[in-house]
C-alpha cells in the first residue's frame, strides 16, 4: 500500500495515481481557549484575503492562474492539541509548462506570511464562525455530544469545543488576533503532507524554502487518556420527537499503547457494523432506538455511544448497552463478529490508498504518536487480534457520562 517518505516535518508521497498535487499544512497548538476561538477565526481570514491580495477577486484571479487552484481550511482537536489545517490542490507542474503548482506554493505561503487581519476581515470571520456555532447548537445530536464532552472533560481539553465559543469569538480584537498569530507561527508544531505526481528531491527544497517561517523544532503535546472522575449524568430539555443519548467511556488506554488496536476493533464490534452488538440487540431485536452506533475520540482515549431513543425508555436502553459491553468483557461473542470487524477495517485501509485525505489523516496520526507504521503493518496487526485481546481491552472501560437532549422525563 501507499506510504510516505518522511523528511523531518515534511511528509511526501510520490504517486502517478493522482495527477494533481495536494498539500496539507497542519499547525498544532494548545487546545484551550481563547486560542481555539482565535484559530477558527484565522481559518476564515487566512484563505479569504491577504496583505498582498486585499480583495476576494484577487484570490480568484490567482486560483485561475494556478489552473483551478483550490484552497481550504479546517480546525480539528487532537486531544490536548488543536489543529489548524490549510489544504490546497492544483495540477502537477509535469503537465503544464508555466508551473502552476510552483506558483500555488508561493501564493499560499504568501497568504500565511502576510495575512490581512483588520476590522473588516475580523468582523466577517466572526459572523461566519458564529453562524457555524449556531448550527451545532441547533442540532440536538451534535449539541448532546458537545455537552457530554464538557461534562466528562471538565477542566481538561476535552471540554473545549474545537469550533470555538461564541462569547470568546465576540470578544477578540484585531490586536489580540495579530499577536496570537505571530506567536502561533513561532511556537506551534507543524506537519506538511504532499501527495501527487512529483519528485521528492525537487519538491522538498521548494517547500522548505517557502515555509521557512515555520520551525521544525516545535513540539505540541496531543494524545492522552481521559480518566474522568466520578460517573455523571446530564440533560438538556428540547421539544424534539426523539431524545438523543450520548454515553461516554474511558478506555484507560492511550493511542500509543500496543493494546489500543484491540479497543479499536471492540468499538467496531460494539456499534459500527450491520450485525454489531448494539444494532442487533438494542435496535433490531427490541426496537428500543431509532439509531445506535459507537465511535472513538482517539486522542482523548474515549469511546462514545450515540443513539436516538424514546426518553421514557432511557433506563432500559442504558441497561441493555451495558449487557453488550459485558459480552465483550467476557468474550461471549461469536468469533465471526471479530473477523467481520477486522475485514471492515482492513478494507477501509485498502480504500484509503485511493483517497488523499484518508492517507494524510492516517500518517498524520502516526506522526503525532511517533509510530513508524504503514497501512500494511497496521493491517497485519489488525489481523492478529484475538478475542482474548478484546476481552482484556474492554475490561478496562469505565463509564464516565450519560447525557440526553430531549423532552422532560415524566414524573
N, C-alpha and C positions, 0 to 999 in steps of 0.2 A: 504494500500500500504506500501512498504518498508520504514523504517525510521532509522536514525542513533541514537546511543547513543553518547552524547557529554561529553567529559572529558577534559575541557579546550580547547586546540588546537588539541586534538586528537579526531577524529570522527570515531566511529566503528559501522559497521553493520554486525551482525551475520546472515548468510544465508547459509543453506544447498543447496540452488539452485545452487550456484557456488562452484564447488569442488576445484577450485584454490582460492588463496588469492591474491587480487590486492591491492597494496598500492600506493597512490598518495601523494607525498610530494610537496606542493606548497609554494614557498618562494616569498613574495611580497615586492618589493622595489619601489623607486620613478620612475615614468615613465618619465624620462628625459635623455638626452644624457650628457656625454658619457656612462652612466650606462646601457642603453638599449643595446647598441652595445656590451658592455662587457658581459652582461648576455647571449646574443646569442652566444658569443664565449665560455662562460663557459658551455652552454648547449651542445656544441660539445665535449669539452675537458673532462668533468667530467664523461661521460659514455663511454669513449673511452679507457682510461688507468688510472692508479693511481700510487702513490708513491710505494705502495706495490705490484702493478700489472703493471710493466712498459711496457709490451708488449701486443699487441692486443690478442695474443694467450692465455695469462694469463687469460683474461676476458672470453674467450670462454671456457676454461677449468673449471672455476668456475661456469659458467652458466650450463655446463653439470653436474657438481657435484650437483647443486641445481635442478636437474630434469627438465632441459629445461627452466631455469630462463630467462625471457625477461626483458630488461631494456630499457627505452626510455626517451626522454626529449623533452620539447617544451616550447615556450615562448608565452605569451598572454598578451594583455593590458586589464586592468580593470579600465578605467577612469584614475585617477591620479596615479594608481598603475600599476606595471609591474610584471607579474608572471613568475617565472622560475620553471617549474614543472619537477619532477623526478617520473616516474611511473615504478613499477616493479611487476612481477606476476610469481608465481610458485605454485606448488601443495601444498595443506594443509598438515601439519605435521600429521594429523589424518590418512593419507593414506600411510605414509612412516616412517619406524622405525628410519631412520637416520636423521630425522628432516630437510628436505630441506628448509622449509620456515625460520626456525630459522637461518640457515646458510646464507640464502639470505639477511635477515635483517642486520646481522653483516657485510656481504660483502658490501652492498650498503652504509651503514653508514661509513665504512672504506674508500670507494671511495670519499665520500663527506668530510670527516675529513682530508684526506691526498691526496689531488689532485696532479697530475703531470703537473705542469704548467712550461714549458720551451720553448726554441726557436722552437723546433721541433713540439711540440703539438700545440703551438700557431700558427705557420705558417700553419699547416694543417687545423686548425679550421678557419683561415682567408680565405683560399681557399674555404672551404665548405660554409661559411656564404656568401661570395661574390657571389658564384655561385647561391645560393638561391635568393639573392637580384636581380641578373641579370634576373632570371626567372620572378620575379614580374614586373620588368621594361619592359620586352618584352611582357607581357600580357596586351593588351590595356584596358580591363575592370578593372583589378587589378590596373593598373597604374592610371586610371581615379579616382578610389576610393582613392588611396594614395594622389593624388593631391587635390582632393576635401576636404579631411580631413586636409591637410596642409593649405588650403585656409580658411576653416571655423574655424580652431583651431589655427590660427597664435598666437604664444606667449603662447600657452597652451599645455597640454599633448596630446590633440587630434592630433596636428601637428606632433607628434613624431611617426614614423613608428615602429611598435612593433618588426620588424625583424632586426632593426639596420640601419646604414647608412655607405656606403662604405668608405667614406673619414675618418670617425672616426674609423671604423674597421681597416683600414690600418695603422692608427697612433698609435694604442695601443701597449704598450710594456709589456714585461713579468713582470717587477716590478710593473707597474700600475695595471695589472690584478691581481697579487697576493695580493697587498694591498687592492684592492677593494673587493676581495673575502673574505678576513679575516674580513673586516668591514661589509660586507653583512651578514655573519653568526652571527655577534654580534648584529646587529641593525634591521634587516628586520623581518617583521611578517612572521610566517609560520602557515600552517594548514596541518595536516596529516590525510588522509582518508584511511580506510582499509575496504574492503568488502570481505566476503568469509566464509568458514567453519572453525570457530574458536570460542573460548570462550573469551569474552572480559576481564574477570578478570585474565586470563592467559596471553593474548597478551599485554594488556596495560602496565604492568610493564616492559616488554621486550622492547617495543617501546620507552618508556620514558627513559630507561637506555641507549639504543643505540643512541638516538638522543638528549641526554642531552646537547650537544654543541649548541643547538638552544634554544632561550629564548621564553617562552610562554607570557612574559610581553610586547613584542614589538608590536607596532601598526603601520599600514601604511594606510594613507587615500586613498580611492578609488573612490567611486561614487560621482558625482556632476552633475549639469545641465549646459551644454554649451549654454550660451545665445547668443553668437556671437555678432557681431557689426552691420554693415550695410550689405545689400544684395550684394553679389559679384558674378562675373562670371569669368570663365577661359577657355582656350582652348589650347590643345597641338596638333600640326599637325603631323599626321602619315598617310602613304599611306595604308589605310585599306578599305575593301569593305563596312563596316558599321561603323558608328560612335558610340561611347559609351558615353551615357549621364548619369551623376550622379547628382541627386538633393538631397539636404540635408536640413532638417528642425529641428529647436529646438523644443522640446516638452514643454519647460518651466516647466519641472517637473523632479524630481529626482526619482530614483528607490525606494527610501524609502517611497515615497508618497503613500497614500492609493488609489489614483486615477490612479496609474501607470498601474494597471491591465487593465483599460479601454483603455489606449494608446496601450497596447499590442494587445488587441482584434481589435482595429481600424486598426492597421498595417496589421493584417491578412485579415480583410475585404477589405482593400485597394488593397493589392497585393500579397497575399500568398495562394489564393485558385483558383481552375479552373474556378470558377464563380466570382472571385474578381472584383471589380470595374475597376481597371486598365486593367486587362486581357480582360474583356468583352467589354469595351468601346474603349480602345486605340488599342488593337491588333485585336480582333475578329471583332468588328463592323466596324472599319475604316481601318484596316490593315496598321497602321502608324508605327508599330515597329515589330522587329523580336522576341523580348522577352521583358518582363517587370515584375518587382517584387519589393516589398518593404521589408525592414528589419529594425532592430533597433540596434543601438550601445548603449546598455542599460546603461552602467556605465557612459556614457557621456551625457545621456538624449537627444539622437538624433534619428531621423528617416531618412532613406535613400531610394531613389527610383533609381533603376538601369535599364537601357533599352538600347537596340541596335536599332539605327534608321538610316534613310537616313538624313544626315546632313542638307539637304535643307528643311526638314520637322520639324526641331527642334522647331521653334516658335509654330507651330500648336500642336505638341506633348505636349509642356510645358503648353499651354493654356488648353488643354483637361485634363491634370493631375490636374490642379487647379480646374476644374469643378468637378472632382471626389472627391477631398478633400472638396470642398464646400458642396457636397451632404452629407458627413459625418458631417460637421459642422451644417447643418440644420436638420439633421435626416431624410433626403429624401432618405431613402434606405429601401429595403424590410427587414422586421424583420427576415425573413428566413436566410438572409445573416449573421446576428449576431449569430443565432443558429448554423449555419454551422461552423462559426469560433470557437464558444465555443466547439462544438463537436470535432473539429480537435485538439484543444489544450488539451482538456481533454483526448482524445485518445492518444495523444503523451505522456502525463503524465503516463498513464497506461503502455504504451510501455516502458517507462523509467525503470520500475521495472525489466525488462529483460536485461538492458544494463548498465554495470558498469560505463562507462564514463558519461552517461546521469545522473545517480544517483548522482555521485560525483559532476558534474557541478551544478546540482540543489541545493544541500546542501552547496556547496562552496559559491554560490551567497548569500544564506541565512545567512551564517556565516559572510560574509563581510558586509552585510547590517543589521546585528543584528536583523534578523527576525526569530522568533520562529514559523516556518511554516513547514508543512509536505506536501507531494504530495496530500494527501486527502483534507487538509484545503485549499490549493491553488485551487484545482479543484472545491471545493464548492464556493469559491469567484468568480471564472470564471463564474459559472452557474448563479450567482446573478446579473451580469452586465446587465443593461438595455440600450436601445437606447439613452435615455436621458443622461446617463453616457458617452456614446461615443460622443455625441454631445458636451457636456461640455469639455471633454478632448481635442477633435480636435480643438475646438475654440481657444485653446491656442497655436497651432502650428504656427511657424513663419519660413518662407523660408530664408535660410542662403546662399546657394550656388547652382549654376548650373555650372557643369564642363563637357567639352566634349573633347574626344580624337578621332580625325578623320581627314579627308581631309579638306583642306582650304575651307571656305564658299565662294561661288561665290558672286561676287560683284553685 
